[in-house]
Amino acid sequence: MKIQVNSDRSIAVDARLTHFVEAEASRILSRFAGRLTRVEVHLSDVDGRKTGQIDKRCLIEARPMGARPRTASAKAATIPSAVDAALGKLRRSLTTFFEKRRRPASAIPMTMSAGASTVSSEPIAAVVKQSVNQKKFSPRGPKKKGIYQARRKSWPSM
């Protein structure tokens, strides 16, 4: 897992800040090190040179192998607190992503049947397929074909 640290013009990235960000990212994302190709950390100052309470922003982009990048962002008063908050969000996001990816389709929870208290033995995909095959109604209810056909027949032919 390669870790890159980027910043805007208003934040000076020195060796100490780079080492801190890389160490925190390695520590927090160590569970996913084998499944991530690269982690990019973007640091910016929201207000530029002006001072404010919450003006540091950290955007972290993690790139899992064979999947689209996942991102997390956080704003805080200091860079270390913004980095910690964004890494926490990214860790939760990656945990959910890899857990869903790991679980096979047969392990998806079964649905409850409408009137019964037992769990249906059909997978969700079969239930969705059945509901798709049913008639589709507009939000106003079923179409009244007879009325429209009668109007069409009464139109003068050209």
C-alpha positions as CSV (number, residue, x, y, z in Angstrom):
1,M,0.0,0.0,0.0
2,K,1.5,3.3,-1.2
3,I,0.6,6.4,0.8
4,Q,0.8,9.9,-0.9
5,V,0.4,13.2,0.9
6,N,-0.7,16.2,-1.1
7,S,-1.6,19.7,0.0
8,D,-2.7,23.1,-1.4
9,R,-0.5,26.3,-1.4
10,S,-1.4,27.4,2.1
11,I,-0.2,24.2,3.9
12,A,3.5,23.5,4.0
13,V,4.1,19.8,4.0
14,D,7.4,19.0,5.6
15,A,9.0,15.6,6.5
16,R,7.4,15.7,10.0
17,L,3.9,16.1,8.7
18,T,4.4,13.6,6.0
19,H,5.7,11.0,8.5
20,F,2.8,11.7,10.9
21,V,0.2,11.2,8.1
22,E,1.8,8.1,6.8
23,A,2.1,6.5,10.2
24,E,-1.5,7.2,11.1
25,A,-2.7,5.9,7.8
26,S,-0.6,2.8,8.1
27,R,-1.8,2.2,11.7
28,I,-5.5,2.7,11.1
29,L,-5.7,1.0,7.6
30,S,-3.3,-1.9,8.4
31,R,-6.2,-4.4,8.2
32,F,-6.7,-3.5,4.5
33,A,-3.0,-3.1,3.5
34,G,-3.1,-6.2,1.3
35,R,-6.3,-5.1,-0.5
36,L,-5.4,-1.5,-1.2
37,T,-3.1,-0.3,-3.9
38,R,-2.8,3.3,-2.9
39,V,-4.0,5.8,-0.4
40,E,-3.9,9.5,-1.2
41,V,-4.3,12.2,1.5
42,H,-5.2,15.7,0.4
43,L,-4.7,18.4,3.0
44,S,-6.2,21.9,2.5
45,D,-7.0,25.1,4.3
46,V,-10.6,26.0,3.7
47,D,-10.2,29.7,4.4
48,G,-6.8,30.2,2.8
49,R,-4.7,32.4,5.0
50,K,-7.6,33.6,7.1
51,T,-8.0,32.2,10.6
52,G,-11.1,30.4,11.7
53,Q,-12.4,27.7,14.0
54,I,-12.8,24.8,11.6
55,D,-10.6,25.6,8.6
56,K,-8.4,22.5,8.0
57,R,-9.8,19.9,5.6
58,C,-8.5,16.4,5.0
59,L,-9.7,14.3,2.0
60,I,-8.5,10.7,1.9
61,E,-8.9,8.5,-1.2
62,A,-8.3,4.8,-0.9
63,R,-8.0,2.6,-4.0
64,P,-9.1,-1.0,-3.5
65,M,-7.8,-3.6,-6.0
66,G,-10.3,-4.1,-8.8
67,A,-12.9,-1.5,-7.5
68,R,-13.6,2.1,-7.6
69,P,-11.9,4.5,-5.2
70,R,-13.5,5.1,-1.8
71,T,-13.2,8.6,-0.2
72,A,-13.7,10.2,3.2
73,S,-13.5,13.8,4.1
74,A,-13.3,15.7,7.4
75,K,-12.9,19.3,8.6
76,A,-11.3,20.3,11.9
77,A,-9.4,23.0,13.7
78,T,-6.0,21.3,13.3
79,I,-4.5,19.0,10.7
80,P,-3.9,16.0,13.0
81,S,-7.6,16.0,14.2
82,A,-8.8,16.3,10.6
83,V,-6.6,13.4,9.5
84,D,-7.8,11.2,12.4
85,A,-11.5,12.0,11.7
86,A,-11.1,11.3,8.0
87,L,-9.2,8.1,8.6
88,G,-11.9,6.9,11.0
89,K,-14.6,7.5,8.4
90,L,-12.6,5.8,5.7
91,R,-12.0,2.8,8.0
92,R,-15.7,2.4,8.5
93,S,-16.4,2.7,4.8
94,L,-13.8,0.2,3.8
95,T,-15.0,-2.3,6.5
96,T,-18.5,-2.1,5.1
97,F,-17.3,-2.3,1.5
98,F,-15.1,-5.4,2.0
99,E,-17.7,-7.2,4.2
100,K,-20.3,-6.8,1.5
101,R,-17.9,-7.9,-1.1
102,R,-16.8,-11.0,0.8
103,R,-20.3,-12.2,1.5
104,P,-21.7,-14.6,-1.2
105,A,-25.1,-14.0,-2.7
106,S,-26.6,-17.0,-1.0
107,A,-25.8,-15.5,2.4
108,I,-28.1,-12.5,1.8
109,P,-30.9,-12.6,4.5
110,M,-34.2,-14.1,3.5
111,T,-37.4,-12.1,3.3
112,M,-40.4,-12.4,5.5
113,S,-43.6,-13.5,3.8
114,A,-46.5,-11.2,4.0
115,G,-48.8,-13.0,6.4
116,A,-46.5,-15.6,7.9
117,S,-44.2,-15.3,10.8
118,T,-41.6,-17.7,9.4
119,V,-38.8,-16.8,7.1
120,S,-39.2,-17.5,3.4
121,S,-36.9,-20.1,1.9
122,E,-36.6,-18.1,-1.4
123,P,-33.7,-15.7,-1.8
124,I,-34.3,-12.0,-2.3
125,A,-33.5,-12.2,-6.0
126,A,-36.4,-14.6,-6.6
127,V,-38.8,-12.4,-4.7
128,V,-37.7,-9.3,-6.6
129,K,-38.1,-11.2,-9.9
130,Q,-41.6,-12.2,-9.0
131,S,-42.5,-8.6,-8.1
132,V,-41.1,-7.4,-11.4
133,N,-43.3,-9.9,-13.4
134,Q,-46.5,-8.5,-11.8
135,K,-48.4,-5.7,-13.5
136,K,-46.9,-2.2,-13.2
137,F,-49.3,0.5,-12.2
138,S,-48.8,4.2,-12.4
139,P,-48.9,6.3,-9.2
140,R,-52.5,7.2,-10.1
141,G,-53.7,3.6,-10.4
142,P,-54.2,1.3,-13.3
143,K,-54.8,2.7,-16.8
144,K,-58.3,2.7,-18.1
145,K,-57.7,1.3,-21.5
146,G,-61.4,1.2,-22.5
147,I,-61.8,4.9,-22.2
148,Y,-58.7,5.7,-24.2
149,Q,-59.6,3.1,-26.9
150,A,-63.1,4.5,-27.2
151,R,-61.7,8.1,-27.7
152,R,-59.2,6.9,-30.3
153,K,-62.0,5.2,-32.3
154,S,-64.1,8.3,-32.2
155,W,-61.3,10.5,-33.7
156,P,-61.8,11.3,-37.4
157,S,-59.6,9.4,-39.7
158,M,-57.3,11.3,-42.0
